[in-house]
Amino acid sequence: MKPKLFSVMAVAALFAGAQTKNQQEPQTGTANPPEPRISLDVSRVNMLYTVSDKKGRFVTDLNKDDFEVLENKKPQSIMEFAAETDLPLRLAVLIDTSNSIRDRFHFQQEAAIAFIDGTVRPHQDKALVVSFDTATELVTDLTDDVGVLEKAIQNLRPGGGTSLYDAIFFAARDKLMLDQPLYKFRRAMVILSDGEDNQSQRTRDQALEMVQKADVTVYTISTNRSKIGTDGDKVMRYFAQETGGQAFFPFEANDLNQSFENIANELRHQYNIFYRPEPLKADGLYHPVEIRVKGRKDLVVRCRKGYYAPKI
């Protein structure tokens, strides 16, 4: 009899819902949806990643044999490889509407609208908008209607505290995890904030764990213009680095558009690999993963740092 095979990331997503079901929900202004149904198939891990040179230019002409994958420092065999440009995108745009960003809020709205317009492809991609101040609010659910998304951003108004971690947790678990199986979609989160959380019920690590279980790449754009490093800056770097994204610090308002453009460009230059973990451990623990370009120390691979295995 053949052994039963399970999708590592899909089962991890299932257990994410089970572990948090009884915790207090963030306030979203709408009822929380039912826990997503998870499809189970072959036991494999997928990793989306980008490769660039030391000057930050994307390298897009590599093939399967150019890469090596290590899980817990042990080499793994790559099952499938692709240069992904057309995989459907599920995008969450999280916008800080607290009082701390009031002075440049209008320009941030315009930059976010331009990003949505240039990134979301109708009939293929979907995006949602979440605002957060004292509470987290789902402004617009997942949709491919760019006009609806733009209007939602335009109508935002600043005021209140900052519940960043709750917003991240909600968007990852209750929205980006809905489309299954996970490996058939690219999932990204763009956060526009100063990173200074003072209202969340969730912790930073709870938010990161949920993002990792939902297989989401996080890109952060700081609204801190002081040119002095803050704890919020560290938070923004942390989420980006742990999930394979990037953190941007546009000190001048005019640099904000460039930050969004860099994110959109990266989403069009990704590789995707699948591998079956050897040995497969259904231990519910976090497993570190590293991807390297063989013999090319001049190239930089940016990807999430691991995944949560299922616990069966």
N, C-alpha and C positions, 0 to 999 in steps of 0.2 A: 504494500500500500504506500502511495506517495505521502510524505509528510505534509501537513498543512502549512502553507506559506502565507505570511502576513506582510503587508506594507509597513515598513518600519515607521515612516513618517506619518502614515495615516493612523496607525494604532497609537502613536505618541499623541496625535491630536485628540483621539478619543479619550485618553487618560487625562489630558489637560482639562477637558470638560468635567470629568468625574472628580478630579481633585479639587476643583474650585466651585462646584455646584452649590455648596452650602455656605459659601462666603458671601458677604454683603455685596450687592451689585452697585456699580457706579450709577449716578443719576444721569440718564441720557435724554430725558424728556419723552421717551417712548418706552413701551413695554419691551422687556428682553425677549428675543426670539428663543424657540426651543433649541436644545443642544443639537448641533449638526449631526446628520447621519454620516457615518464614515464608511467608505468603500474599502474593502480589504482585497489585496491581490498579492503580487509577488513580493518577497522580502528583499527590499532594496532601498538604498539611500540616494537621493539626488542632490546635487550641489550646483547652484548657479554661481558663476564667478566671472571676474574680469581680469584681464592681463594688460599691464601697461609697462612702458619703459621708464627709465629714471626721470624723464622729463614729463611724465604723465600722459604720453600719447598711447592710445589703445593699440594693442597688437592683436590682429584678427586673423592671421594666416597660419595659426598653429593647428595641429591635428592630434588625434588620440594618443599616438605614440610619443608625443612631446611631453606628456604629463605623467606624474606619479601621484598616487593618493596614499596617505598614511592615516590609519585610525588607531589611536592609542599607540602611535609610533610604529605600527606594524603595516607593511605594504599591503595594498588591496588591489584586486583585479578590476579594471574598468570594464563594465558590461556594455554601456552605450555612451556615445559621445556626439555632441552636436553644437554648432555655433547658432545660438538662439537669437533670432531677430523678430520672429512672428508669433512666438508663444503668447497666448492671451495674457494681458496684464490686469491684475487686481490691485488697485492703488488706493491707499488711504492718505488723505491730506489732513494733517492735524494742525490747527491754527490756534495759537495762544491769544486769547482775547482779554487777558488780564490788564489791569491798569499800568503795569510796568512797561508795556510796549505801545502805549497810546500815541507817543509823539511821532512814530513813523508807520502807523498802522495802515494808512491809506496806500502808501507806496507798496507795502507788503501785499495788500489785497490785489493791486494791479499786477504785481510780479507773479503771484500765485495763479491768477486768471490766465495770464499768458502761458504759464507752464501747462496748465490743464489743456488749453487750446492746442498746444503743440505736441502733446503726449498721448492723449486719449483718442484711440481710433474707434469711430462708431461701428457697432455691430461686432466688435471684437474685444475691446477693452472696456473695463468698468472702473469707476472711481467713486469714492464717497468723501464727504467733508465732515469733520468733527471739530467743533470748537470747544475750548476749555478755558474756564476761569475758576470761579469758586466751585462749579460743577462741570461735568462733561455732558455735552449735548450733541446728538447726531443731527446735523443740520440737513444733510442730504444723504440718502442711502445709496448703495451701489447702483450706478446707472451709466449708460454710455451717452446720455444726452448732455453734450458739452454746455449747451445754453442753460440748463438747469443747474449744473455745477457752478458755472460762472456767476449766475444770479445769487446762489447761496453764499458764495464768498463775498460778493459785493454788499450783501445785506448785513454782514456781521458788524457788531459794534463792541468796542472794548469796555471792560469794567469788571472789577472783582479780583479774587485771588488766583492761584495757579494749581490746577489738579492734573498735572502732566502725566503722572504714572497711571492714574485711573483712565485717562484718555487712551494711552497706549494699550493698556490691558483690554479695555473694551473693544477697540478697533481690531485688535489681533484675534481675540477669542470669538467675539460675537459677529464679526463681519468677514474678515479676510480668510477665516477658516471654513467658511460655508461652502465654497466651490470645491468639490471633490472629484477625483483624487487630487491631492495637493500637487503632485508632480506635473500635472497638465497645465499649470498656471504659473506665471511669475507673480510674486506678491511683494509689493514694496510699500513702505510708509515714509512719508516726508513730513518732518516735524519742524514747524516754524515757532521758535520760542527762545526765551533766555535760559531755560533749563532750571529755573529756580522754583521747585515745587514746594508749596506750603499748605496744600489742602487735601491731598490724596489720602484715601484709605488704604490703597495698595502701596507696597514698597517698591523701590527701584528694582530689586532683584525679582520680585513677583512679576513685574511688568516685563522684564527681560526674558524670564522663563517662558512666559506666554508667547512672546514674539518668536522665540526660538522654536517652540512647539508648533507654531503656525507656519514656520519656514518663511519668515518675512525678513527682507533686507531693509534696514532703517537708514535713511538719509536725514541729517539734521542741519538746519540753518539757524545760526544763532542771531538773536536780535540784540545782543550785548554790543554796544558801540563804544564802550569806555576804553578799549584797548588795554584793559587790565584784566588778567585772568581771574575767573570766578569759579566757585563750586558748580554753578550752572554750566559753565563751559566744560568742566570735567564730565558732567552727566551727559552732555550732548556728544562728546567724543566717545564715551563709554558705550552708548547704545549703537553708534555707528560702527565702531571697531569690532564689537562682539558679534555683529550680524553681517559683516562683509560690506557695509555701506561706507559713506564718507560723511565727515563733519565739515561744514563750511562756516567761516566767520567773516562775513562781509561788513567791514567797519564802515564803509560808505554805502549810502542807500543805492547808488548806481551799481554797486557790485552785486546787489541782490539778484538782478536778472541773470547775471552770469552764473551765479550759484545754481539757480533753477535750470539753466541751459546745460550746465555740466551734468546734472542728474539725469535730464532727459537724454543726453548723449550717451551716458553710461548704460541706460536701460536698453539702448539699441546695439550694444556691443558686448554681449554676454555669451559665455560658453556654458554648456550644461553637461554634466556627466552623471551616470548612474553606476553604482557598484553594490554588490552584495557583501555585507560585512562578514569577514572571516576572522575569528569565530563570531557567529551571531549570538548575542547575549540579550535575552528578554528580561533585563534587570531593572528597567525603569530609570536608569541612571543616564547622566550626560556623558557622551563620548566625544572627546576632542578629535577633530579631523584637520589635516593639513594637505594642501594641494601645492605641488611644486612643478616648475618647468625644468625638465632634466638638463643639467649642464648649462643653465642660463641664469647666473646670479645677477645679471643686469636687468632681469625682468621681475616685476612685482605682481604677485597673484593676490587678489583681494576677494575673500569669500567668508561665509560665516564659519565660526571656529568649531562647530560641532553640532550634535543633535541629541535629542532625548530618545533612548530606546524604549520600546514598549515593555510592559511588565505583565506577563501572562500567567 
